[in-house]
Amino acid sequence: MSSKEFKHIVRFLGTDLDGSLKIPYALARVKGIGVMLGYAIARAAGIDTEKRIGFLTEHEIQKLEEVAKDP
């Protein structure tokens, strides 16, 4: 899957997220994750925090999920 493909809905840890949100704000929609933790998760996964979550590849989403499960 190309990173240029935009997904309007992204499934993350059992929650549907709006693809137009920046990563930390999208992650904050998941119960137990706030904006600051969202920033920390994205940085720990090595992903630019300014990217929209809808532009992430499946591999990047999996990396975020791994970090979020065990911060």
HTML snippet that shows the backbone in 3Dmol.js (N, CA, C, O; Angstrom):
<script src="https://3Dmol.org/build/3Dmol-min.js"></script>
<div id="view" style="width:600px;height:400px;position:relative"></div>
<script>
const pdb = `
ATOM      1  N   MET A   1       0.833  -1.169   0.000  1.00  0.00           N
ATOM      2  CA  MET A   1       0.000   0.000   0.000  1.00  0.00           C
ATOM      3  C   MET A   1       0.887   1.246   0.000  1.00  0.00           C
ATOM      4  O   MET A   1       1.827   1.343   0.789  1.00  0.00           O
ATOM      5  N   SER A   2       0.598   2.162  -0.853  1.00  0.00           N
ATOM      6  CA  SER A   2       1.379   3.383  -0.976  1.00  0.00           C
ATOM      7  C   SER A   2       1.013   4.362   0.136  1.00  0.00           C
ATOM      8  O   SER A   2      -0.136   4.407   0.576  1.00  0.00           O
ATOM      9  N   SER A   3       1.986   5.139   0.587  1.00  0.00           N
ATOM     10  CA  SER A   3       1.713   6.117   1.632  1.00  0.00           C
ATOM     11  C   SER A   3       0.888   7.287   1.090  1.00  0.00           C
ATOM     12  O   SER A   3       0.383   8.099   1.866  1.00  0.00           O
ATOM     13  N   LYS A   4       0.748   7.379  -0.233  1.00  0.00           N
ATOM     14  CA  LYS A   4      -0.035   8.448  -0.836  1.00  0.00           C
ATOM     15  C   LYS A   4      -1.530   8.136  -0.823  1.00  0.00           C
ATOM     16  O   LYS A   4      -2.347   9.023  -1.070  1.00  0.00           O
ATOM     17  N   GLU A   5      -1.895   6.882  -0.538  1.00  0.00           N
ATOM     18  CA  GLU A   5      -3.305   6.529  -0.462  1.00  0.00           C
ATOM     19  C   GLU A   5      -3.864   7.025   0.857  1.00  0.00           C
ATOM     20  O   GLU A   5      -3.277   6.806   1.916  1.00  0.00           O
ATOM     21  N   PHE A   6      -5.011   7.699   0.784  1.00  0.00           N
ATOM     22  CA  PHE A   6      -5.628   8.245   1.988  1.00  0.00           C
ATOM     23  C   PHE A   6      -6.781   7.355   2.421  1.00  0.00           C
ATOM     24  O   PHE A   6      -7.639   6.994   1.614  1.00  0.00           O
ATOM     25  N   LYS A   7      -6.794   7.002   3.713  1.00  0.00           N
ATOM     26  CA  LYS A   7      -7.890   6.217   4.283  1.00  0.00           C
ATOM     27  C   LYS A   7      -8.699   7.143   5.188  1.00  0.00           C
ATOM     28  O   LYS A   7      -8.150   7.739   6.115  1.00  0.00           O
ATOM     29  N   HIS A   8      -9.980   7.264   4.927  1.00  0.00           N
ATOM     30  CA  HIS A   8     -10.828   8.161   5.714  1.00  0.00           C
ATOM     31  C   HIS A   8     -11.070   7.624   7.120  1.00  0.00           C
ATOM     32  O   HIS A   8     -11.214   8.399   8.066  1.00  0.00           O
ATOM     33  N   ILE A   9     -11.114   6.309   7.261  1.00  0.00           N
ATOM     34  CA  ILE A   9     -11.292   5.667   8.559  1.00  0.00           C
ATOM     35  C   ILE A   9     -10.125   4.704   8.771  1.00  0.00           C
ATOM     36  O   ILE A   9      -9.841   3.862   7.918  1.00  0.00           O
ATOM     37  N   VAL A  10      -9.455   4.837   9.914  1.00  0.00           N
ATOM     38  CA  VAL A  10      -8.318   3.977  10.251  1.00  0.00           C
ATOM     39  C   VAL A  10      -8.681   3.192  11.500  1.00  0.00           C
ATOM     40  O   VAL A  10      -9.103   3.772  12.500  1.00  0.00           O
ATOM     41  N   ARG A  11      -8.520   1.881  11.448  1.00  0.00           N
ATOM     42  CA  ARG A  11      -8.796   1.022  12.607  1.00  0.00           C
ATOM     43  C   ARG A  11      -7.529   0.927  13.443  1.00  0.00           C
ATOM     44  O   ARG A  11      -6.481   0.508  12.950  1.00  0.00           O
ATOM     45  N   PHE A  12      -7.629   1.321  14.719  1.00  0.00           N
ATOM     46  CA  PHE A  12      -6.467   1.335  15.608  1.00  0.00           C
ATOM     47  C   PHE A  12      -6.894   0.844  16.980  1.00  0.00           C
ATOM     48  O   PHE A  12      -7.717   1.476  17.642  1.00  0.00           O
ATOM     49  N   LEU A  13      -6.335  -0.286  17.408  1.00  0.00           N
ATOM     50  CA  LEU A  13      -6.630  -0.870  18.717  1.00  0.00           C
ATOM     51  C   LEU A  13      -8.134  -0.978  18.983  1.00  0.00           C
ATOM     52  O   LEU A  13      -8.600  -0.663  20.078  1.00  0.00           O
ATOM     53  N   GLY A  14      -8.879  -1.419  17.989  1.00  0.00           N
ATOM     54  CA  GLY A  14     -10.314  -1.631  18.158  1.00  0.00           C
ATOM     55  C   GLY A  14     -11.155  -0.373  18.081  1.00  0.00           C
ATOM     56  O   GLY A  14     -12.342  -0.406  18.404  1.00  0.00           O
ATOM     57  N   THR A  15     -10.565   0.737  17.660  1.00  0.00           N
ATOM     58  CA  THR A  15     -11.279   2.006  17.561  1.00  0.00           C
ATOM     59  C   THR A  15     -11.151   2.546  16.142  1.00  0.00           C
ATOM     60  O   THR A  15     -10.070   2.508  15.553  1.00  0.00           O
ATOM     61  N   ASP A  16     -12.253   3.047  15.596  1.00  0.00           N
ATOM     62  CA  ASP A  16     -12.221   3.691  14.285  1.00  0.00           C
ATOM     63  C   ASP A  16     -11.815   5.148  14.471  1.00  0.00           C
ATOM     64  O   ASP A  16     -12.434   5.880  15.243  1.00  0.00           O
ATOM     65  N   LEU A  17     -10.769   5.564  13.755  1.00  0.00           N
ATOM     66  CA  LEU A  17     -10.257   6.924  13.873  1.00  0.00           C
ATOM     67  C   LEU A  17     -10.454   7.688  12.574  1.00  0.00           C
ATOM     68  O   LEU A  17     -10.381   7.111  11.489  1.00  0.00           O
ATOM     69  N   ASP A  18     -10.704   8.988  12.687  1.00  0.00           N
ATOM     70  CA  ASP A  18     -10.857   9.877  11.540  1.00  0.00           C
ATOM     71  C   ASP A  18      -9.491  10.067  10.884  1.00  0.00           C
ATOM     72  O   ASP A  18      -8.556  10.543  11.528  1.00  0.00           O
ATOM     73  N   GLY A  19      -9.371   9.701   9.616  1.00  0.00           N
ATOM     74  CA  GLY A  19      -8.098   9.760   8.907  1.00  0.00           C
ATOM     75  C   GLY A  19      -7.573  11.158   8.671  1.00  0.00           C
ATOM     76  O   GLY A  19      -6.397  11.322   8.346  1.00  0.00           O
ATOM     77  N   SER A  20      -8.422  12.184   8.828  1.00  0.00           N
ATOM     78  CA  SER A  20      -7.977  13.550   8.556  1.00  0.00           C
ATOM     79  C   SER A  20      -7.265  14.196   9.748  1.00  0.00           C
ATOM     80  O   SER A  20      -6.733  15.300   9.623  1.00  0.00           O
ATOM     81  N   LEU A  21      -7.249  13.522  10.898  1.00  0.00           N
ATOM     82  CA  LEU A  21      -6.604  14.082  12.091  1.00  0.00           C
ATOM     83  C   LEU A  21      -5.105  13.792  12.101  1.00  0.00           C
ATOM     84  O   LEU A  21      -4.650  12.767  11.593  1.00  0.00           O
ATOM     85  N   LYS A  22      -4.342  14.724  12.695  1.00  0.00           N
ATOM     86  CA  LYS A  22      -2.918  14.468  12.894  1.00  0.00           C
ATOM     87  C   LYS A  22      -2.785  13.339  13.907  1.00  0.00           C
ATOM     88  O   LYS A  22      -3.665  13.141  14.744  1.00  0.00           O
ATOM     89  N   ILE A  23      -1.688  12.605  13.830  1.00  0.00           N
ATOM     90  CA  ILE A  23      -1.509  11.376  14.610  1.00  0.00           C
ATOM     91  C   ILE A  23      -1.799  11.544  16.105  1.00  0.00           C
ATOM     92  O   ILE A  23      -2.588  10.766  16.640  1.00  0.00           O
ATOM     93  N   PRO A  24      -1.208  12.511  16.806  1.00  0.00           N
ATOM     94  CA  PRO A  24      -1.464  12.588  18.256  1.00  0.00           C
ATOM     95  C   PRO A  24      -2.936  12.820  18.593  1.00  0.00           C
ATOM     96  O   PRO A  24      -3.441  12.280  19.577  1.00  0.00           O
ATOM     97  N   TYR A  25      -3.622  13.622  17.780  1.00  0.00           N
ATOM     98  CA  TYR A  25      -5.024  13.925  18.042  1.00  0.00           C
ATOM     99  C   TYR A  25      -5.924  12.746  17.691  1.00  0.00           C
ATOM    100  O   TYR A  25      -6.947  12.524  18.339  1.00  0.00           O
ATOM    101  N   ALA A  26      -5.545  12.002  16.679  1.00  0.00           N
ATOM    102  CA  ALA A  26      -6.297  10.791  16.341  1.00  0.00           C
ATOM    103  C   ALA A  26      -6.124   9.749  17.441  1.00  0.00           C
ATOM    104  O   ALA A  26      -7.095   9.116  17.854  1.00  0.00           O
ATOM    105  N   LEU A  27      -4.888   9.566  17.919  1.00  0.00           N
ATOM    106  CA  LEU A  27      -4.636   8.583  18.972  1.00  0.00           C
ATOM    107  C   LEU A  27      -5.350   8.962  20.262  1.00  0.00           C
ATOM    108  O   LEU A  27      -5.707   8.084  21.048  1.00  0.00           O
ATOM    109  N   ALA A  28      -5.564  10.255  20.493  1.00  0.00           N
ATOM    110  CA  ALA A  28      -6.251  10.707  21.704  1.00  0.00           C
ATOM    111  C   ALA A  28      -7.714  10.261  21.727  1.00  0.00           C
ATOM    112  O   ALA A  28      -8.353  10.310  22.777  1.00  0.00           O
ATOM    113  N   ARG A  29      -8.246   9.830  20.596  1.00  0.00           N
ATOM    114  CA  ARG A  29      -9.628   9.326  20.541  1.00  0.00           C
ATOM    115  C   ARG A  29      -9.745   7.920  21.112  1.00  0.00           C
ATOM    116  O   ARG A  29     -10.851   7.443  21.367  1.00  0.00           O
ATOM    117  N   VAL A  30      -8.612   7.256  21.313  1.00  0.00           N
ATOM    118  CA  VAL A  30      -8.596   5.909  21.890  1.00  0.00           C
ATOM    119  C   VAL A  30      -8.637   6.058  23.409  1.00  0.00           C
ATOM    120  O   VAL A  30      -7.907   6.868  23.980  1.00  0.00           O
ATOM    121  N   LYS A  31      -9.484   5.283  24.049  1.00  0.00           N
ATOM    122  CA  LYS A  31      -9.620   5.362  25.505  1.00  0.00           C
ATOM    123  C   LYS A  31      -8.274   5.083  26.180  1.00  0.00           C
ATOM    124  O   LYS A  31      -7.617   4.080  25.897  1.00  0.00           O
ATOM    125  N   GLY A  32      -7.878   5.988  27.078  1.00  0.00           N
ATOM    126  CA  GLY A  32      -6.636   5.816  27.819  1.00  0.00           C
ATOM    127  C   GLY A  32      -5.435   6.506  27.205  1.00  0.00           C
ATOM    128  O   GLY A  32      -4.359   6.521  27.802  1.00  0.00           O
ATOM    129  N   ILE A  33      -5.604   7.084  26.008  1.00  0.00           N
ATOM    130  CA  ILE A  33      -4.499   7.793  25.349  1.00  0.00           C
ATOM    131  C   ILE A  33      -4.891   9.258  25.219  1.00  0.00           C
ATOM    132  O   ILE A  33      -5.949   9.582  24.680  1.00  0.00           O
ATOM    133  N   GLY A  34      -4.028  10.141  25.717  1.00  0.00           N
ATOM    134  CA  GLY A  34      -4.238  11.574  25.572  1.00  0.00           C
ATOM    135  C   GLY A  34      -3.353  12.119  24.459  1.00  0.00           C
ATOM    136  O   GLY A  34      -2.604  11.378  23.823  1.00  0.00           O
ATOM    137  N   VAL A  35      -3.448  13.411  24.239  1.00  0.00           N
ATOM    138  CA  VAL A  35      -2.670  14.037  23.168  1.00  0.00           C
ATOM    139  C   VAL A  35      -1.169  13.911  23.441  1.00  0.00           C
ATOM    140  O   VAL A  35      -0.399  13.585  22.537  1.00  0.00           O
ATOM    141  N   MET A  36      -0.755  14.167  24.678  1.00  0.00           N
ATOM    142  CA  MET A  36       0.680  14.092  24.991  1.00  0.00           C
ATOM    143  C   MET A  36       1.207  12.667  24.835  1.00  0.00           C
ATOM    144  O   MET A  36       2.305  12.465  24.316  1.00  0.00           O
ATOM    145  N   LEU A  37       0.434  11.681  25.279  1.00  0.00           N
ATOM    146  CA  LEU A  37       0.846  10.290  25.091  1.00  0.00           C
ATOM    147  C   LEU A  37       0.842   9.947  23.603  1.00  0.00           C
ATOM    148  O   LEU A  37       1.674   9.163  23.147  1.00  0.00           O
ATOM    149  N   GLY A  38      -0.086  10.526  22.845  1.00  0.00           N
ATOM    150  CA  GLY A  38      -0.114  10.329  21.398  1.00  0.00           C
ATOM    151  C   GLY A  38       1.169  10.816  20.741  1.00  0.00           C
ATOM    152  O   GLY A  38       1.716  10.153  19.860  1.00  0.00           O
ATOM    153  N   TYR A  39       1.651  11.991  21.180  1.00  0.00           N
ATOM    154  CA  TYR A  39       2.931  12.504  20.681  1.00  0.00           C
ATOM    155  C   TYR A  39       4.063  11.548  21.038  1.00  0.00           C
ATOM    156  O   TYR A  39       4.913  11.243  20.201  1.00  0.00           O
ATOM    157  N   ALA A  40       4.071  11.073  22.288  1.00  0.00           N
ATOM    158  CA  ALA A  40       5.137  10.176  22.745  1.00  0.00           C
ATOM    159  C   ALA A  40       5.124   8.861  21.970  1.00  0.00           C
ATOM    160  O   ALA A  40       6.182   8.340  21.616  1.00  0.00           O
ATOM    161  N   ILE A  41       3.937   8.322  21.705  1.00  0.00           N
ATOM    162  CA  ILE A  41       3.820   7.067  20.953  1.00  0.00           C
ATOM    163  C   ILE A  41       4.354   7.248  19.537  1.00  0.00           C
ATOM    164  O   ILE A  41       5.107   6.409  19.042  1.00  0.00           O
ATOM    165  N   ALA A  42       3.966   8.343  18.886  1.00  0.00           N
ATOM    166  CA  ALA A  42       4.423   8.594  17.512  1.00  0.00           C
ATOM    167  C   ALA A  42       5.941   8.759  17.465  1.00  0.00           C
ATOM    168  O   ALA A  42       6.598   8.216  16.577  1.00  0.00           O
ATOM    169  N   ARG A  43       6.497   9.507  18.417  1.00  0.00           N
ATOM    170  CA  ARG A  43       7.954   9.698  18.447  1.00  0.00           C
ATOM    171  C   ARG A  43       8.676   8.385  18.702  1.00  0.00           C
ATOM    172  O   ARG A  43       9.692   8.101  18.067  1.00  0.00           O
ATOM    173  N   ALA A  44       8.161   7.581  19.627  1.00  0.00           N
ATOM    174  CA  ALA A  44       8.794   6.295  19.948  1.00  0.00           C
ATOM    175  C   ALA A  44       8.742   5.342  18.756  1.00  0.00           C
ATOM    176  O   ALA A  44       9.631   4.508  18.585  1.00  0.00           O
ATOM    177  N   ALA A  45       7.702   5.467  17.936  1.00  0.00           N
ATOM    178  CA  ALA A  45       7.576   4.621  16.752  1.00  0.00           C
ATOM    179  C   ALA A  45       8.376   5.178  15.576  1.00  0.00           C
ATOM    180  O   ALA A  45       8.505   4.519  14.545  1.00  0.00           O
ATOM    181  N   GLY A  46       8.912   6.390  15.729  1.00  0.00           N
ATOM    182  CA  GLY A  46       9.714   6.995  14.668  1.00  0.00           C
ATOM    183  C   GLY A  46       8.885   7.551  13.528  1.00  0.00           C
ATOM    184  O   GLY A  46       9.326   7.557  12.378  1.00  0.00           O
ATOM    185  N   ILE A  47       7.684   8.018  13.841  1.00  0.00           N
ATOM    186  CA  ILE A  47       6.774   8.539  12.819  1.00  0.00           C
ATOM    187  C   ILE A  47       6.560  10.029  13.060  1.00  0.00           C
ATOM    188  O   ILE A  47       6.395  10.462  14.200  1.00  0.00           O
ATOM    189  N   ASP A  48       6.562  10.812  11.983  1.00  0.00           N
ATOM    190  CA  ASP A  48       6.377  12.259  12.049  1.00  0.00           C
ATOM    191  C   ASP A  48       5.019  12.585  12.671  1.00  0.00           C
ATOM    192  O   ASP A  48       3.989  12.096  12.205  1.00  0.00           O
ATOM    193  N   THR A  49       5.014  13.403  13.714  1.00  0.00           N
ATOM    194  CA  THR A  49       3.772  13.727  14.421  1.00  0.00           C
ATOM    195  C   THR A  49       2.876  14.674  13.627  1.00  0.00           C
ATOM    196  O   THR A  49       1.708  14.845  13.976  1.00  0.00           O
ATOM    197  N   GLU A  50       3.389  15.284  12.582  1.00  0.00           N
ATOM    198  CA  GLU A  50       2.595  16.205  11.772  1.00  0.00           C
ATOM    199  C   GLU A  50       1.816  15.497  10.659  1.00  0.00           C
ATOM    200  O   GLU A  50       0.978  16.112   9.998  1.00  0.00           O
ATOM    201  N   LYS A  51       2.092  14.216  10.454  1.00  0.00           N
ATOM    202  CA  LYS A  51       1.381  13.462   9.418  1.00  0.00           C
ATOM    203  C   LYS A  51      -0.066  13.222   9.819  1.00  0.00           C
ATOM    204  O   LYS A  51      -0.387  13.119  11.003  1.00  0.00           O
ATOM    205  N   ARG A  52      -0.928  13.134   8.827  1.00  0.00           N
ATOM    206  CA  ARG A  52      -2.322  12.749   9.069  1.00  0.00           C
ATOM    207  C   ARG A  52      -2.365  11.235   9.167  1.00  0.00           C
ATOM    208  O   ARG A  52      -1.683  10.543   8.411  1.00  0.00           O
ATOM    209  N   ILE A  53      -3.159  10.715  10.089  1.00  0.00           N
ATOM    210  CA  ILE A  53      -3.177   9.269  10.316  1.00  0.00           C
ATOM    211  C   ILE A  53      -3.706   8.516   9.094  1.00  0.00           C
ATOM    212  O   ILE A  53      -3.392   7.339   8.915  1.00  0.00           O
ATOM    213  N   GLY A  54      -4.493   9.166   8.264  1.00  0.00           N
ATOM    214  CA  GLY A  54      -5.030   8.527   7.067  1.00  0.00           C
ATOM    215  C   GLY A  54      -3.988   8.235   6.001  1.00  0.00           C
ATOM    216  O   GLY A  54      -4.237   7.434   5.100  1.00  0.00           O
ATOM    217  N   PHE A  55      -2.827   8.871   6.085  1.00  0.00           N
ATOM    218  CA  PHE A  55      -1.762   8.659   5.104  1.00  0.00           C
ATOM    219  C   PHE A  55      -0.746   7.612   5.540  1.00  0.00           C
ATOM    220  O   PHE A  55       0.187   7.318   4.792  1.00  0.00           O
ATOM    221  N   LEU A  56      -0.906   7.042   6.734  1.00  0.00           N
ATOM    222  CA  LEU A  56       0.045   6.040   7.216  1.00  0.00           C
ATOM    223  C   LEU A  56      -0.141   4.709   6.494  1.00  0.00           C
ATOM    224  O   LEU A  56      -1.249   4.354   6.091  1.00  0.00           O
ATOM    225  N   THR A  57       0.954   3.987   6.340  1.00  0.00           N
ATOM    226  CA  THR A  57       0.888   2.647   5.757  1.00  0.00           C
ATOM    227  C   THR A  57       0.464   1.662   6.841  1.00  0.00           C
ATOM    228  O   THR A  57       0.472   1.992   8.027  1.00  0.00           O
ATOM    229  N   GLU A  58       0.098   0.461   6.433  1.00  0.00           N
ATOM    230  CA  GLU A  58      -0.279  -0.580   7.394  1.00  0.00           C
ATOM    231  C   GLU A  58       0.885  -0.882   8.335  1.00  0.00           C
ATOM    232  O   GLU A  58       0.686  -1.125   9.526  1.00  0.00           O
ATOM    233  N   HIS A  59       2.094  -0.866   7.792  1.00  0.00           N
ATOM    234  CA  HIS A  59       3.285  -1.143   8.602  1.00  0.00           C
ATOM    235  C   HIS A  59       3.447  -0.077   9.697  1.00  0.00           C
ATOM    236  O   HIS A  59       3.741  -0.409  10.845  1.00  0.00           O
ATOM    237  N   GLU A  60       3.257   1.196   9.345  1.00  0.00           N
ATOM    238  CA  GLU A  60       3.385   2.279  10.324  1.00  0.00           C
ATOM    239  C   GLU A  60       2.300   2.185  11.397  1.00  0.00           C
ATOM    240  O   GLU A  60       2.559   2.448  12.571  1.00  0.00           O
ATOM    241  N   ILE A  61       1.097   1.812  10.995  1.00  0.00           N
ATOM    242  CA  ILE A  61       0.006   1.656  11.960  1.00  0.00           C
ATOM    243  C   ILE A  61       0.316   0.516  12.919  1.00  0.00           C
ATOM    244  O   ILE A  61       0.059   0.623  14.119  1.00  0.00           O
ATOM    245  N   GLN A  62       0.865  -0.574  12.396  1.00  0.00           N
ATOM    246  CA  GLN A  62       1.245  -1.696  13.259  1.00  0.00           C
ATOM    247  C   GLN A  62       2.325  -1.277  14.251  1.00  0.00           C
ATOM    248  O   GLN A  62       2.301  -1.687  15.411  1.00  0.00           O
ATOM    249  N   LYS A  63       3.285  -0.449  13.786  1.00  0.00           N
ATOM    250  CA  LYS A  63       4.336   0.038  14.678  1.00  0.00           C
ATOM    251  C   LYS A  63       3.736   0.877  15.809  1.00  0.00           C
ATOM    252  O   LYS A  63       4.121   0.737  16.970  1.00  0.00           O
ATOM    253  N   LEU A  64       2.791   1.746  15.454  1.00  0.00           N
ATOM    254  CA  LEU A  64       2.127   2.565  16.467  1.00  0.00           C
ATOM    255  C   LEU A  64       1.376   1.694  17.472  1.00  0.00           C
ATOM    256  O   LEU A  64       1.413   1.952  18.675  1.00  0.00           O
ATOM    257  N   GLU A  65       0.692   0.658  16.971  1.00  0.00           N
ATOM    258  CA  GLU A  65      -0.058  -0.233  17.861  1.00  0.00           C
ATOM    259  C   GLU A  65       0.869  -0.961  18.825  1.00  0.00           C
ATOM    260  O   GLU A  65       0.548  -1.108  20.004  1.00  0.00           O
ATOM    261  N   GLU A  66       2.011  -1.416  18.333  1.00  0.00           N
ATOM    262  CA  GLU A  66       2.977  -2.112  19.196  1.00  0.00           C
ATOM    263  C   GLU A  66       3.461  -1.200  20.318  1.00  0.00           C
ATOM    264  O   GLU A  66       3.554  -1.619  21.471  1.00  0.00           O
ATOM    265  N   VAL A  67       3.771   0.054  19.973  1.00  0.00           N
ATOM    266  CA  VAL A  67       4.249   0.999  20.984  1.00  0.00           C
ATOM    267  C   VAL A  67       3.124   1.340  21.963  1.00  0.00           C
ATOM    268  O   VAL A  67       3.362   1.448  23.166  1.00  0.00           O
ATOM    269  N   ALA A  68       1.899   1.511  21.455  1.00  0.00           N
ATOM    270  CA  ALA A  68       0.772   1.869  22.318  1.00  0.00           C
ATOM    271  C   ALA A  68       0.429   0.747  23.296  1.00  0.00           C
ATOM    272  O   ALA A  68       0.007   1.016  24.420  1.00  0.00           O
ATOM    273  N   LYS A  69       0.606  -0.502  22.883  1.00  0.00           N
ATOM    274  CA  LYS A  69       0.303  -1.633  23.764  1.00  0.00           C
ATOM    275  C   LYS A  69       1.320  -1.757  24.884  1.00  0.00           C
ATOM    276  O   LYS A  69       0.985  -2.221  25.974  1.00  0.00           O
ATOM    277  N   ASP A  70       2.561  -1.348  24.631  1.00  0.00           N
ATOM    278  CA  ASP A  70       3.617  -1.450  25.637  1.00  0.00           C
ATOM    279  C   ASP A  70       4.476  -0.182  25.623  1.00  0.00           C
ATOM    280  O   ASP A  70       5.612  -0.204  25.150  1.00  0.00           O
ATOM    281  N   PRO A  71       3.930   0.926  26.146  1.00  0.00           N
ATOM    282  CA  PRO A  71       4.675   2.192  26.093  1.00  0.00           C
ATOM    283  C   PRO A  71       5.857   2.154  27.024  1.00  0.00           C
ATOM    284  O   PRO A  71       6.602   3.130  27.116  1.00  0.00           O
TER     285      PRO A  71
END
`;
const viewer = $3Dmol.createViewer("view");
viewer.addModel(pdb, "pdb");
viewer.setStyle({}, {cartoon: {color: "spectrum"}});
viewer.zoomTo();
viewer.render();
</script>
